[in-house]
Amino acid sequence: MKQLEKSILLIEFNQEYLKRFLSQGTLTKKDLLDFYSGENVKDKYRLIEKEIDAS
């Protein structure tokens, strides 16, 4: 179940940037850097990883 949660989280993260690209036709340098680093999703991902490891 936790693996599914991680997958959904990553899909939503990717979807956010895809929507932005499709609506604007481009991504800024900041958008690309944020997407590459994945800072928006890292904390949530770590929490799920901890829950998986604890199981």
N, C-alpha and C positions, 0 to 999 in steps of 0.2 A: 504494500500500500504506500509506503514511504517513497519507494522508487517511482511510483506513479505520480506522487506529489512533486517530486523533483522534476520529472519530465514535464508536467503541466507548468511549473514555474518557468522552466527554460523556454517552453513554447510561447508563453505569454510575454516573456522578455523579448524574444525574437520578433513576435508579432507587433509589438510596440514600434520597433524600428522599421519594420517592413511597411506598416501603415504610414509612418512618417515619410518614408521614401516615396511611396506610391502617391501620397497626396501632394508632396512638394516637388517631387522629381529629383531630389538630391538630398544629401545629408551633409551637415556642416562637419568641419574638422572635429569639433567638440562631440557631436553625435557619434562619429566614428570611433573616437577615443573612448567615450563612455561605453559604447557597444563592445569594443575590444576588451576593455578592462572588466566589464561586467560588474562594476561596483554596486549597481542597483540591486543585483540579485544575490551577491555573495553572502551577505549576512543571513538571508532567509535560507539559502542553500546549506550553510553551515549548521543552522539549527536542525534542519531535516537530517543532515548527516549524523549529528550527535544522537538524534532519536533512533536512527537506524542502528548505530553502533551499540546503543544501550539495549537494544532488543535482543 
